[in-house]
Amino acid sequence: MIFNKDYANIYDLVHADKDYASDISNLVNMLSEFGIDKAEILDFGCGTGTHAIQLSSSKFNVVGFDVSQDMLGIARAKHPGIKFIDSLEEYLSNFDVIISLFDVISYMDEFQLQHAMKEFSRVIKPGGLLILEGWHLPGVILSPPTDRVKEIYSIGNLYRREVKVIRAIPPVYDLQISIYVDEDDLIYQHTHTMRAFDMTFISKNLFEAGFFQHSFYESGSKTNLETKSWRFQVAAIRE
């Protein structure tokens, strides 16, 4: 599994510069615009739980879901008061809101995403709000992913994250992610296969899963999705 113990243990370090607070602020504002000020929320693909933890409050009861036991272990240790799960089997029309942020759905192929949308439809309440983020195919074709390096200094160690594009055949992109500590000590290396989606496909499958009123945005902003937008955010209502 690409999200194994090695990656889980350093995930928060590698993404220490991510502006989670801004993500949560934008999300809360969006919920407010849909008339939601109190909700049961499912964070699908919660990882180490940072979004769920920051969103959890007296107004929002959050349940985090992930398939990686190693990521869930970190999440549970960070906040024992939040429920983090690896199965949705026991749930049926439980949630007012489902969120899936940080391009979680772009780790899925088309069949997996179709299945996930049916699960979203099953566990969300009628009239519930679904918010998804992912790679936007037209924008990714216009500006393909490139090799890049990021360095992070934390807890007395220098971490280096290298991303190498090893396949780029739209809509699928294989990125080899390597993480080093103290210059040359390789502590993680896996290929992450990412998929970019066309909004026609997203709309069609949302509709077939029972969602309507689809609104598309450029991820991280309130602006309308454009051809050049690299990441999308979609909001949809369950019938």
Biotite code that builds the C-alpha atoms (Angstrom):
import biotite.structure as struc

atoms = struc.array([
    struc.Atom([0.000, 0.000, 0.000], chain_id="A", res_id=1, res_name="MET", atom_name="CA", element="C"),
    struc.Atom([1.337, 3.443, -0.910], chain_id="A", res_id=2, res_name="ILE", atom_name="CA", element="C"),
    struc.Atom([0.002, 4.944, 2.328], chain_id="A", res_id=3, res_name="PHE", atom_name="CA", element="C"),
    struc.Atom([1.938, 2.545, 4.519], chain_id="A", res_id=4, res_name="ASN", atom_name="CA", element="C"),
    struc.Atom([3.514, 2.983, 7.951], chain_id="A", res_id=5, res_name="LYS", atom_name="CA", element="C"),
    struc.Atom([6.629, 4.685, 6.543], chain_id="A", res_id=6, res_name="ASP", atom_name="CA", element="C"),
    struc.Atom([4.517, 7.299, 4.762], chain_id="A", res_id=7, res_name="TYR", atom_name="CA", element="C"),
    struc.Atom([2.015, 7.711, 7.592], chain_id="A", res_id=8, res_name="ALA", atom_name="CA", element="C"),
    struc.Atom([4.801, 8.446, 10.076], chain_id="A", res_id=9, res_name="ASN", atom_name="CA", element="C"),
    struc.Atom([6.152, 11.325, 7.978], chain_id="A", res_id=10, res_name="ILE", atom_name="CA", element="C"),
    struc.Atom([2.962, 12.501, 6.253], chain_id="A", res_id=11, res_name="TYR", atom_name="CA", element="C"),
    struc.Atom([2.355, 15.436, 8.585], chain_id="A", res_id=12, res_name="ASP", atom_name="CA", element="C"),
    struc.Atom([5.993, 16.518, 8.320], chain_id="A", res_id=13, res_name="LEU", atom_name="CA", element="C"),
    struc.Atom([5.969, 16.448, 4.527], chain_id="A", res_id=14, res_name="VAL", atom_name="CA", element="C"),
    struc.Atom([2.751, 18.465, 4.404], chain_id="A", res_id=15, res_name="HIS", atom_name="CA", element="C"),
    struc.Atom([3.599, 20.815, 7.268], chain_id="A", res_id=16, res_name="ALA", atom_name="CA", element="C"),
    struc.Atom([3.294, 23.782, 4.890], chain_id="A", res_id=17, res_name="ASP", atom_name="CA", element="C"),
    struc.Atom([-0.259, 22.917, 3.803], chain_id="A", res_id=18, res_name="LYS", atom_name="CA", element="C"),
    struc.Atom([-2.746, 25.602, 4.792], chain_id="A", res_id=19, res_name="ASP", atom_name="CA", element="C"),
    struc.Atom([-5.336, 23.423, 6.500], chain_id="A", res_id=20, res_name="TYR", atom_name="CA", element="C"),
    struc.Atom([-6.846, 26.429, 8.280], chain_id="A", res_id=21, res_name="ALA", atom_name="CA", element="C"),
    struc.Atom([-7.678, 28.029, 4.941], chain_id="A", res_id=22, res_name="SER", atom_name="CA", element="C"),
    struc.Atom([-9.237, 24.768, 3.723], chain_id="A", res_id=23, res_name="ASP", atom_name="CA", element="C"),
    struc.Atom([-11.463, 24.635, 6.787], chain_id="A", res_id=24, res_name="ILE", atom_name="CA", element="C"),
    struc.Atom([-12.386, 28.321, 6.573], chain_id="A", res_id=25, res_name="SER", atom_name="CA", element="C"),
    struc.Atom([-13.411, 27.918, 2.915], chain_id="A", res_id=26, res_name="ASN", atom_name="CA", element="C"),
    struc.Atom([-15.353, 24.764, 3.751], chain_id="A", res_id=27, res_name="LEU", atom_name="CA", element="C"),
    struc.Atom([-17.244, 26.345, 6.651], chain_id="A", res_id=28, res_name="VAL", atom_name="CA", element="C"),
    struc.Atom([-18.106, 29.319, 4.441], chain_id="A", res_id=29, res_name="ASN", atom_name="CA", element="C"),
    struc.Atom([-19.429, 26.966, 1.771], chain_id="A", res_id=30, res_name="MET", atom_name="CA", element="C"),
    struc.Atom([-21.526, 25.077, 4.305], chain_id="A", res_id=31, res_name="LEU", atom_name="CA", element="C"),
    struc.Atom([-22.952, 28.393, 5.479], chain_id="A", res_id=32, res_name="SER", atom_name="CA", element="C"),
    struc.Atom([-23.869, 29.324, 1.904], chain_id="A", res_id=33, res_name="GLU", atom_name="CA", element="C"),
    struc.Atom([-25.831, 26.072, 1.686], chain_id="A", res_id=34, res_name="PHE", atom_name="CA", element="C"),
    struc.Atom([-27.600, 26.922, 4.956], chain_id="A", res_id=35, res_name="GLY", atom_name="CA", element="C"),
    struc.Atom([-25.640, 24.400, 7.017], chain_id="A", res_id=36, res_name="ILE", atom_name="CA", element="C"),
    struc.Atom([-24.444, 25.593, 10.413], chain_id="A", res_id=37, res_name="ASP", atom_name="CA", element="C"),
    struc.Atom([-24.563, 22.278, 12.277], chain_id="A", res_id=38, res_name="LYS", atom_name="CA", element="C"),
    struc.Atom([-23.914, 18.880, 10.783], chain_id="A", res_id=39, res_name="ALA", atom_name="CA", element="C"),
    struc.Atom([-22.822, 15.273, 10.992], chain_id="A", res_id=40, res_name="GLU", atom_name="CA", element="C"),
    struc.Atom([-19.850, 15.155, 8.601], chain_id="A", res_id=41, res_name="ILE", atom_name="CA", element="C"),
    struc.Atom([-17.984, 12.277, 6.986], chain_id="A", res_id=42, res_name="LEU", atom_name="CA", element="C"),
    struc.Atom([-14.391, 13.067, 6.001], chain_id="A", res_id=43, res_name="ASP", atom_name="CA", element="C"),
    struc.Atom([-13.762, 10.468, 3.285], chain_id="A", res_id=44, res_name="PHE", atom_name="CA", element="C"),
    struc.Atom([-10.047, 9.786, 2.844], chain_id="A", res_id=45, res_name="GLY", atom_name="CA", element="C"),
    struc.Atom([-9.186, 11.518, 6.112], chain_id="A", res_id=46, res_name="CYS", atom_name="CA", element="C"),
    struc.Atom([-5.531, 10.423, 6.187], chain_id="A", res_id=47, res_name="GLY", atom_name="CA", element="C"),
    struc.Atom([-3.903, 11.428, 9.466], chain_id="A", res_id=48, res_name="THR", atom_name="CA", element="C"),
    struc.Atom([-7.017, 13.358, 10.429], chain_id="A", res_id=49, res_name="GLY", atom_name="CA", element="C"),
    struc.Atom([-5.941, 16.998, 10.294], chain_id="A", res_id=50, res_name="THR", atom_name="CA", element="C"),
    struc.Atom([-8.993, 18.231, 8.361], chain_id="A", res_id=51, res_name="HIS", atom_name="CA", element="C"),
    struc.Atom([-11.321, 16.230, 10.609], chain_id="A", res_id=52, res_name="ALA", atom_name="CA", element="C"),
    struc.Atom([-9.652, 17.510, 13.765], chain_id="A", res_id=53, res_name="ILE", atom_name="CA", element="C"),
    struc.Atom([-9.765, 21.160, 12.707], chain_id="A", res_id=54, res_name="GLN", atom_name="CA", element="C"),
    struc.Atom([-13.370, 20.852, 11.526], chain_id="A", res_id=55, res_name="LEU", atom_name="CA", element="C"),
    struc.Atom([-14.610, 19.046, 14.619], chain_id="A", res_id=56, res_name="SER", atom_name="CA", element="C"),
    struc.Atom([-16.423, 21.357, 17.036], chain_id="A", res_id=57, res_name="SER", atom_name="CA", element="C"),
    struc.Atom([-19.678, 21.743, 18.927], chain_id="A", res_id=58, res_name="SER", atom_name="CA", element="C"),
    struc.Atom([-21.331, 22.488, 15.576], chain_id="A", res_id=59, res_name="LYS", atom_name="CA", element="C"),
    struc.Atom([-19.724, 19.728, 13.535], chain_id="A", res_id=60, res_name="PHE", atom_name="CA", element="C"),
    struc.Atom([-19.486, 16.106, 14.585], chain_id="A", res_id=61, res_name="ASN", atom_name="CA", element="C"),
    struc.Atom([-16.919, 14.562, 12.260], chain_id="A", res_id=62, res_name="VAL", atom_name="CA", element="C"),
    struc.Atom([-16.243, 10.915, 11.443], chain_id="A", res_id=63, res_name="VAL", atom_name="CA", element="C"),
    struc.Atom([-13.035, 10.195, 9.540], chain_id="A", res_id=64, res_name="GLY", atom_name="CA", element="C"),
    struc.Atom([-12.796, 7.324, 7.037], chain_id="A", res_id=65, res_name="PHE", atom_name="CA", element="C"),
    struc.Atom([-9.683, 5.902, 5.409], chain_id="A", res_id=66, res_name="ASP", atom_name="CA", element="C"),
    struc.Atom([-8.521, 2.558, 4.012], chain_id="A", res_id=67, res_name="VAL", atom_name="CA", element="C"),
    struc.Atom([-5.013, 2.899, 5.472], chain_id="A", res_id=68, res_name="SER", atom_name="CA", element="C"),
    struc.Atom([-4.755, 1.481, 8.984], chain_id="A", res_id=69, res_name="GLN", atom_name="CA", element="C"),
    struc.Atom([-1.400, 3.217, 9.400], chain_id="A", res_id=70, res_name="ASP", atom_name="CA", element="C"),
    struc.Atom([-2.880, 6.637, 8.603], chain_id="A", res_id=71, res_name="MET", atom_name="CA", element="C"),
    struc.Atom([-5.839, 5.934, 10.880], chain_id="A", res_id=72, res_name="LEU", atom_name="CA", element="C"),
    struc.Atom([-3.484, 4.954, 13.692], chain_id="A", res_id=73, res_name="GLY", atom_name="CA", element="C"),
    struc.Atom([-1.832, 8.371, 13.519], chain_id="A", res_id=74, res_name="ILE", atom_name="CA", element="C"),
    struc.Atom([-5.238, 10.097, 13.371], chain_id="A", res_id=75, res_name="ALA", atom_name="CA", element="C"),
    struc.Atom([-6.550, 8.234, 16.425], chain_id="A", res_id=76, res_name="ARG", atom_name="CA", element="C"),
    struc.Atom([-3.423, 9.029, 18.411], chain_id="A", res_id=77, res_name="ALA", atom_name="CA", element="C"),
    struc.Atom([-3.717, 12.732, 17.531], chain_id="A", res_id=78, res_name="LYS", atom_name="CA", element="C"),
    struc.Atom([-7.359, 13.008, 18.585], chain_id="A", res_id=79, res_name="HIS", atom_name="CA", element="C"),
    struc.Atom([-8.870, 10.042, 20.505], chain_id="A", res_id=80, res_name="PRO", atom_name="CA", element="C"),
    struc.Atom([-12.171, 11.934, 20.774], chain_id="A", res_id=81, res_name="GLY", atom_name="CA", element="C"),
    struc.Atom([-12.941, 11.658, 17.058], chain_id="A", res_id=82, res_name="ILE", atom_name="CA", element="C"),
    struc.Atom([-14.206, 8.443, 15.497], chain_id="A", res_id=83, res_name="LYS", atom_name="CA", element="C"),
    struc.Atom([-11.906, 7.206, 12.742], chain_id="A", res_id=84, res_name="PHE", atom_name="CA", element="C"),
    struc.Atom([-13.109, 4.180, 10.777], chain_id="A", res_id=85, res_name="ILE", atom_name="CA", element="C"),
    struc.Atom([-12.101, 1.896, 7.894], chain_id="A", res_id=86, res_name="ASP", atom_name="CA", element="C"),
    struc.Atom([-15.593, 0.686, 6.922], chain_id="A", res_id=87, res_name="SER", atom_name="CA", element="C"),
    struc.Atom([-18.902, 2.375, 6.105], chain_id="A", res_id=88, res_name="LEU", atom_name="CA", element="C"),
    struc.Atom([-20.901, -0.844, 6.339], chain_id="A", res_id=89, res_name="GLU", atom_name="CA", element="C"),
    struc.Atom([-22.782, 0.117, 9.509], chain_id="A", res_id=90, res_name="GLU", atom_name="CA", element="C"),
    struc.Atom([-23.881, 3.506, 8.150], chain_id="A", res_id=91, res_name="TYR", atom_name="CA", element="C"),
    struc.Atom([-27.076, 4.314, 6.273], chain_id="A", res_id=92, res_name="LEU", atom_name="CA", element="C"),
    struc.Atom([-28.292, 7.899, 5.694], chain_id="A", res_id=93, res_name="SER", atom_name="CA", element="C"),
    struc.Atom([-26.242, 9.074, 8.676], chain_id="A", res_id=94, res_name="ASN", atom_name="CA", element="C"),
    struc.Atom([-24.440, 12.154, 7.371], chain_id="A", res_id=95, res_name="PHE", atom_name="CA", element="C"),
    struc.Atom([-25.565, 15.680, 6.549], chain_id="A", res_id=96, res_name="ASP", atom_name="CA", element="C"),
    struc.Atom([-22.306, 16.377, 4.696], chain_id="A", res_id=97, res_name="VAL", atom_name="CA", element="C"),
    struc.Atom([-19.611, 14.268, 3.049], chain_id="A", res_id=98, res_name="ILE", atom_name="CA", element="C"),
    struc.Atom([-16.274, 15.835, 2.165], chain_id="A", res_id=99, res_name="ILE", atom_name="CA", element="C"),
    struc.Atom([-13.373, 14.328, 0.249], chain_id="A", res_id=100, res_name="SER", atom_name="CA", element="C"),
    struc.Atom([-10.537, 16.821, 0.035], chain_id="A", res_id=101, res_name="LEU", atom_name="CA", element="C"),
    struc.Atom([-6.902, 16.991, -1.085], chain_id="A", res_id=102, res_name="PHE", atom_name="CA", element="C"),
    struc.Atom([-7.520, 15.036, -4.332], chain_id="A", res_id=103, res_name="ASP", atom_name="CA", element="C"),
    struc.Atom([-8.445, 11.776, -2.621], chain_id="A", res_id=104, res_name="VAL", atom_name="CA", element="C"),
    struc.Atom([-10.743, 10.786, -5.504], chain_id="A", res_id=105, res_name="ILE", atom_name="CA", element="C"),
    struc.Atom([-7.893, 11.250, -7.993], chain_id="A", res_id=106, res_name="SER", atom_name="CA", element="C"),
    struc.Atom([-6.277, 8.170, -6.451], chain_id="A", res_id=107, res_name="TYR", atom_name="CA", element="C"),
    struc.Atom([-9.253, 6.173, -7.782], chain_id="A", res_id=108, res_name="MET", atom_name="CA", element="C"),
    struc.Atom([-9.890, 4.781, -11.219], chain_id="A", res_id=109, res_name="ASP", atom_name="CA", element="C"),
    struc.Atom([-13.251, 5.364, -12.872], chain_id="A", res_id=110, res_name="GLU", atom_name="CA", element="C"),
    struc.Atom([-14.814, 2.149, -11.543], chain_id="A", res_id=111, res_name="PHE", atom_name="CA", element="C"),
    struc.Atom([-13.676, 2.879, -7.982], chain_id="A", res_id=112, res_name="GLN", atom_name="CA", element="C"),
    struc.Atom([-15.052, 6.412, -8.143], chain_id="A", res_id=113, res_name="LEU", atom_name="CA", element="C"),
    struc.Atom([-18.399, 5.177, -9.467], chain_id="A", res_id=114, res_name="GLN", atom_name="CA", element="C"),
    struc.Atom([-18.563, 2.743, -6.537], chain_id="A", res_id=115, res_name="HIS", atom_name="CA", element="C"),
    struc.Atom([-17.594, 5.482, -4.071], chain_id="A", res_id=116, res_name="ALA", atom_name="CA", element="C"),
    struc.Atom([-20.345, 7.775, -5.343], chain_id="A", res_id=117, res_name="MET", atom_name="CA", element="C"),
    struc.Atom([-22.907, 5.015, -4.764], chain_id="A", res_id=118, res_name="LYS", atom_name="CA", element="C"),
    struc.Atom([-21.571, 4.624, -1.222], chain_id="A", res_id=119, res_name="GLU", atom_name="CA", element="C"),
    struc.Atom([-21.790, 8.381, -0.684], chain_id="A", res_id=120, res_name="PHE", atom_name="CA", element="C"),
    struc.Atom([-25.402, 8.230, -1.820], chain_id="A", res_id=121, res_name="SER", atom_name="CA", element="C"),
    struc.Atom([-26.137, 5.387, 0.600], chain_id="A", res_id=122, res_name="ARG", atom_name="CA", element="C"),
    struc.Atom([-24.639, 6.944, 3.737], chain_id="A", res_id=123, res_name="VAL", atom_name="CA", element="C"),
    struc.Atom([-25.710, 10.575, 3.240], chain_id="A", res_id=124, res_name="ILE", atom_name="CA", element="C"),
    struc.Atom([-29.122, 11.880, 4.271], chain_id="A", res_id=125, res_name="LYS", atom_name="CA", element="C"),
    struc.Atom([-31.621, 13.052, 1.633], chain_id="A", res_id=126, res_name="PRO", atom_name="CA", element="C"),
    struc.Atom([-30.830, 16.706, 0.966], chain_id="A", res_id=127, res_name="GLY", atom_name="CA", element="C"),
    struc.Atom([-27.270, 16.183, 2.200], chain_id="A", res_id=128, res_name="GLY", atom_name="CA", element="C"),
    struc.Atom([-24.281, 17.991, 0.686], chain_id="A", res_id=129, res_name="LEU", atom_name="CA", element="C"),
    struc.Atom([-21.365, 16.224, -1.028], chain_id="A", res_id=130, res_name="LEU", atom_name="CA", element="C"),
    struc.Atom([-18.087, 18.097, -1.648], chain_id="A", res_id=131, res_name="ILE", atom_name="CA", element="C"),
    struc.Atom([-15.313, 16.499, -3.719], chain_id="A", res_id=132, res_name="LEU", atom_name="CA", element="C"),
    struc.Atom([-11.902, 17.739, -4.880], chain_id="A", res_id=133, res_name="GLU", atom_name="CA", element="C"),
    struc.Atom([-9.725, 16.279, -7.602], chain_id="A", res_id=134, res_name="GLY", atom_name="CA", element="C"),
    struc.Atom([-7.548, 16.806, -10.650], chain_id="A", res_id=135, res_name="TRP", atom_name="CA", element="C"),
    struc.Atom([-9.292, 18.595, -13.524], chain_id="A", res_id=136, res_name="HIS", atom_name="CA", element="C"),
    struc.Atom([-8.445, 16.901, -16.836], chain_id="A", res_id=137, res_name="LEU", atom_name="CA", element="C"),
    struc.Atom([-8.476, 19.949, -19.185], chain_id="A", res_id=138, res_name="PRO", atom_name="CA", element="C"),
    struc.Atom([-6.248, 21.947, -16.845], chain_id="A", res_id=139, res_name="GLY", atom_name="CA", element="C"),
    struc.Atom([-3.830, 19.061, -16.293], chain_id="A", res_id=140, res_name="VAL", atom_name="CA", element="C"),
    struc.Atom([-3.533, 18.523, -20.061], chain_id="A", res_id=141, res_name="ILE", atom_name="CA", element="C"),
    struc.Atom([-2.767, 22.230, -20.549], chain_id="A", res_id=142, res_name="LEU", atom_name="CA", element="C"),
    struc.Atom([-0.230, 22.256, -17.720], chain_id="A", res_id=143, res_name="SER", atom_name="CA", element="C"),
    struc.Atom([1.019, 18.695, -17.092], chain_id="A", res_id=144, res_name="PRO", atom_name="CA", element="C"),
    struc.Atom([2.638, 17.723, -13.778], chain_id="A", res_id=145, res_name="PRO", atom_name="CA", element="C"),
    struc.Atom([6.418, 18.152, -13.679], chain_id="A", res_id=146, res_name="THR", atom_name="CA", element="C"),
    struc.Atom([9.299, 16.802, -11.619], chain_id="A", res_id=147, res_name="ASP", atom_name="CA", element="C"),
    struc.Atom([9.718, 18.781, -8.400], chain_id="A", res_id=148, res_name="ARG", atom_name="CA", element="C"),
    struc.Atom([11.582, 18.813, -5.100], chain_id="A", res_id=149, res_name="VAL", atom_name="CA", element="C"),
    struc.Atom([10.524, 20.154, -1.716], chain_id="A", res_id=150, res_name="LYS", atom_name="CA", element="C"),
    struc.Atom([12.665, 20.394, 1.406], chain_id="A", res_id=151, res_name="GLU", atom_name="CA", element="C"),
    struc.Atom([11.254, 20.522, 4.922], chain_id="A", res_id=152, res_name="ILE", atom_name="CA", element="C"),
    struc.Atom([13.283, 21.083, 8.077], chain_id="A", res_id=153, res_name="TYR", atom_name="CA", element="C"),
    struc.Atom([11.532, 19.635, 11.116], chain_id="A", res_id=154, res_name="SER", atom_name="CA", element="C"),
    struc.Atom([12.482, 18.302, 14.542], chain_id="A", res_id=155, res_name="ILE", atom_name="CA", element="C"),
    struc.Atom([16.177, 18.638, 13.816], chain_id="A", res_id=156, res_name="GLY", atom_name="CA", element="C"),
    struc.Atom([16.053, 16.770, 10.501], chain_id="A", res_id=157, res_name="ASN", atom_name="CA", element="C"),
    struc.Atom([16.068, 17.847, 6.871], chain_id="A", res_id=158, res_name="LEU", atom_name="CA", element="C"),
    struc.Atom([13.470, 15.985, 4.795], chain_id="A", res_id=159, res_name="TYR", atom_name="CA", element="C"),
    struc.Atom([13.477, 16.073, 0.989], chain_id="A", res_id=160, res_name="ARG", atom_name="CA", element="C"),
    struc.Atom([10.438, 15.047, -1.044], chain_id="A", res_id=161, res_name="ARG", atom_name="CA", element="C"),
    struc.Atom([11.109, 14.326, -4.696], chain_id="A", res_id=162, res_name="GLU", atom_name="CA", element="C"),
    struc.Atom([8.311, 13.836, -7.213], chain_id="A", res_id=163, res_name="VAL", atom_name="CA", element="C"),
    struc.Atom([9.236, 12.357, -10.577], chain_id="A", res_id=164, res_name="LYS", atom_name="CA", element="C"),
    struc.Atom([6.730, 11.958, -13.402], chain_id="A", res_id=165, res_name="VAL", atom_name="CA", element="C"),
    struc.Atom([7.298, 8.470, -14.810], chain_id="A", res_id=166, res_name="ILE", atom_name="CA", element="C"),
    struc.Atom([4.164, 8.226, -16.955], chain_id="A", res_id=167, res_name="ARG", atom_name="CA", element="C"),
    struc.Atom([1.877, 10.904, -18.367], chain_id="A", res_id=168, res_name="ALA", atom_name="CA", element="C"),
    struc.Atom([-0.835, 9.443, -20.589], chain_id="A", res_id=169, res_name="ILE", atom_name="CA", element="C"),
    struc.Atom([-3.971, 11.508, -19.926], chain_id="A", res_id=170, res_name="PRO", atom_name="CA", element="C"),
    struc.Atom([-6.028, 10.972, -17.887], chain_id="A", res_id=171, res_name="PRO", atom_name="CA", element="C"),
    struc.Atom([-3.538, 8.840, -15.920], chain_id="A", res_id=172, res_name="VAL", atom_name="CA", element="C"),
    struc.Atom([-0.300, 10.097, -14.398], chain_id="A", res_id=173, res_name="TYR", atom_name="CA", element="C"),
    struc.Atom([2.235, 8.003, -12.472], chain_id="A", res_id=174, res_name="ASP", atom_name="CA", element="C"),
    struc.Atom([4.301, 9.966, -9.981], chain_id="A", res_id=175, res_name="LEU", atom_name="CA", element="C"),
    struc.Atom([7.224, 8.356, -8.198], chain_id="A", res_id=176, res_name="GLN", atom_name="CA", element="C"),
    struc.Atom([7.442, 9.906, -4.751], chain_id="A", res_id=177, res_name="ILE", atom_name="CA", element="C"),
    struc.Atom([10.708, 9.541, -2.860], chain_id="A", res_id=178, res_name="SER", atom_name="CA", element="C"),
    struc.Atom([11.392, 10.933, 0.596], chain_id="A", res_id=179, res_name="ILE", atom_name="CA", element="C"),
    struc.Atom([14.865, 11.309, 2.043], chain_id="A", res_id=180, res_name="TYR", atom_name="CA", element="C"),
    struc.Atom([16.042, 12.362, 5.467], chain_id="A", res_id=181, res_name="VAL", atom_name="CA", element="C"),
    struc.Atom([19.446, 13.948, 6.116], chain_id="A", res_id=182, res_name="ASP", atom_name="CA", element="C"),
    struc.Atom([20.222, 14.317, 2.406], chain_id="A", res_id=183, res_name="GLU", atom_name="CA", element="C"),
    struc.Atom([20.617, 10.717, 1.202], chain_id="A", res_id=184, res_name="ASP", atom_name="CA", element="C"),
    struc.Atom([18.766, 8.338, 3.539], chain_id="A", res_id=185, res_name="ASP", atom_name="CA", element="C"),
    struc.Atom([15.783, 7.063, 1.504], chain_id="A", res_id=186, res_name="LEU", atom_name="CA", element="C"),
    struc.Atom([12.900, 6.339, 3.891], chain_id="A", res_id=187, res_name="ILE", atom_name="CA", element="C"),
    struc.Atom([10.002, 6.054, 1.427], chain_id="A", res_id=188, res_name="TYR", atom_name="CA", element="C"),
    struc.Atom([9.548, 5.418, -2.286], chain_id="A", res_id=189, res_name="GLN", atom_name="CA", element="C"),
    struc.Atom([6.348, 4.470, -4.086], chain_id="A", res_id=190, res_name="HIS", atom_name="CA", element="C"),
    struc.Atom([4.554, 5.221, -7.329], chain_id="A", res_id=191, res_name="THR", atom_name="CA", element="C"),
    struc.Atom([1.348, 7.182, -6.865], chain_id="A", res_id=192, res_name="HIS", atom_name="CA", element="C"),
    struc.Atom([-1.056, 6.736, -9.779], chain_id="A", res_id=193, res_name="THR", atom_name="CA", element="C"),
    struc.Atom([-3.275, 9.792, -10.199], chain_id="A", res_id=194, res_name="MET", atom_name="CA", element="C"),
    struc.Atom([-6.270, 10.259, -12.457], chain_id="A", res_id=195, res_name="ARG", atom_name="CA", element="C"),
    struc.Atom([-7.652, 13.539, -13.772], chain_id="A", res_id=196, res_name="ALA", atom_name="CA", element="C"),
    struc.Atom([-11.384, 13.729, -14.449], chain_id="A", res_id=197, res_name="PHE", atom_name="CA", element="C"),
    struc.Atom([-13.551, 15.461, -17.000], chain_id="A", res_id=198, res_name="ASP", atom_name="CA", element="C"),
    struc.Atom([-16.553, 17.216, -15.493], chain_id="A", res_id=199, res_name="MET", atom_name="CA", element="C"),
    struc.Atom([-18.934, 15.455, -17.871], chain_id="A", res_id=200, res_name="THR", atom_name="CA", element="C"),
    struc.Atom([-17.914, 12.152, -16.278], chain_id="A", res_id=201, res_name="PHE", atom_name="CA", element="C"),
    struc.Atom([-18.262, 13.585, -12.762], chain_id="A", res_id=202, res_name="ILE", atom_name="CA", element="C"),
    struc.Atom([-21.710, 15.065, -13.495], chain_id="A", res_id=203, res_name="SER", atom_name="CA", element="C"),
    struc.Atom([-22.986, 11.880, -15.119], chain_id="A", res_id=204, res_name="LYS", atom_name="CA", element="C"),
    struc.Atom([-21.965, 9.674, -12.223], chain_id="A", res_id=205, res_name="ASN", atom_name="CA", element="C"),
    struc.Atom([-23.215, 12.065, -9.576], chain_id="A", res_id=206, res_name="LEU", atom_name="CA", element="C"),
    struc.Atom([-26.591, 12.121, -11.316], chain_id="A", res_id=207, res_name="PHE", atom_name="CA", element="C"),
    struc.Atom([-26.694, 8.329, -11.576], chain_id="A", res_id=208, res_name="GLU", atom_name="CA", element="C"),
    struc.Atom([-25.859, 8.078, -7.860], chain_id="A", res_id=209, res_name="ALA", atom_name="CA", element="C"),
    struc.Atom([-28.768, 10.364, -6.949], chain_id="A", res_id=210, res_name="GLY", atom_name="CA", element="C"),
    struc.Atom([-27.087, 13.760, -6.635], chain_id="A", res_id=211, res_name="PHE", atom_name="CA", element="C"),
    struc.Atom([-28.231, 16.957, -8.349], chain_id="A", res_id=212, res_name="PHE", atom_name="CA", element="C"),
    struc.Atom([-27.574, 20.723, -8.347], chain_id="A", res_id=213, res_name="GLN", atom_name="CA", element="C"),
    struc.Atom([-23.925, 20.228, -9.232], chain_id="A", res_id=214, res_name="HIS", atom_name="CA", element="C"),
    struc.Atom([-21.802, 23.363, -8.758], chain_id="A", res_id=215, res_name="SER", atom_name="CA", element="C"),
    struc.Atom([-18.200, 23.337, -9.999], chain_id="A", res_id=216, res_name="PHE", atom_name="CA", element="C"),
    struc.Atom([-15.468, 25.608, -8.663], chain_id="A", res_id=217, res_name="TYR", atom_name="CA", element="C"),
    struc.Atom([-11.740, 25.984, -8.954], chain_id="A", res_id=218, res_name="GLU", atom_name="CA", element="C"),
    struc.Atom([-10.441, 24.213, -5.866], chain_id="A", res_id=219, res_name="SER", atom_name="CA", element="C"),
    struc.Atom([-9.395, 26.579, -3.093], chain_id="A", res_id=220, res_name="GLY", atom_name="CA", element="C"),
    struc.Atom([-11.413, 29.504, -4.400], chain_id="A", res_id=221, res_name="SER", atom_name="CA", element="C"),
    struc.Atom([-14.966, 30.614, -5.066], chain_id="A", res_id=222, res_name="LYS", atom_name="CA", element="C"),
    struc.Atom([-14.273, 31.220, -8.742], chain_id="A", res_id=223, res_name="THR", atom_name="CA", element="C"),
    struc.Atom([-15.995, 29.221, -11.440], chain_id="A", res_id=224, res_name="ASN", atom_name="CA", element="C"),
    struc.Atom([-14.106, 26.293, -12.902], chain_id="A", res_id=225, res_name="LEU", atom_name="CA", element="C"),
    struc.Atom([-12.267, 27.223, -16.092], chain_id="A", res_id=226, res_name="GLU", atom_name="CA", element="C"),
    struc.Atom([-10.526, 25.113, -18.731], chain_id="A", res_id=227, res_name="THR", atom_name="CA", element="C"),
    struc.Atom([-7.141, 26.112, -17.305], chain_id="A", res_id=228, res_name="LYS", atom_name="CA", element="C"),
    struc.Atom([-8.102, 25.243, -13.709], chain_id="A", res_id=229, res_name="SER", atom_name="CA", element="C"),
    struc.Atom([-5.810, 22.471, -12.476], chain_id="A", res_id=230, res_name="TRP", atom_name="CA", element="C"),
    struc.Atom([-7.997, 21.221, -9.623], chain_id="A", res_id=231, res_name="ARG", atom_name="CA", element="C"),
    struc.Atom([-11.757, 21.176, -9.271], chain_id="A", res_id=232, res_name="PHE", atom_name="CA", element="C"),
    struc.Atom([-14.193, 21.222, -6.399], chain_id="A", res_id=233, res_name="GLN", atom_name="CA", element="C"),
    struc.Atom([-17.755, 20.051, -6.904], chain_id="A", res_id=234, res_name="VAL", atom_name="CA", element="C"),
    struc.Atom([-20.714, 20.507, -4.556], chain_id="A", res_id=235, res_name="ALA", atom_name="CA", element="C"),
    struc.Atom([-23.822, 18.369, -5.089], chain_id="A", res_id=236, res_name="ALA", atom_name="CA", element="C"),
    struc.Atom([-27.070, 17.727, -3.230], chain_id="A", res_id=237, res_name="ILE", atom_name="CA", element="C"),
    struc.Atom([-28.527, 14.283, -2.560], chain_id="A", res_id=238, res_name="ARG", atom_name="CA", element="C"),
    struc.Atom([-32.116, 13.906, -3.751], chain_id="A", res_id=239, res_name="GLU", atom_name="CA", element="C"),
])
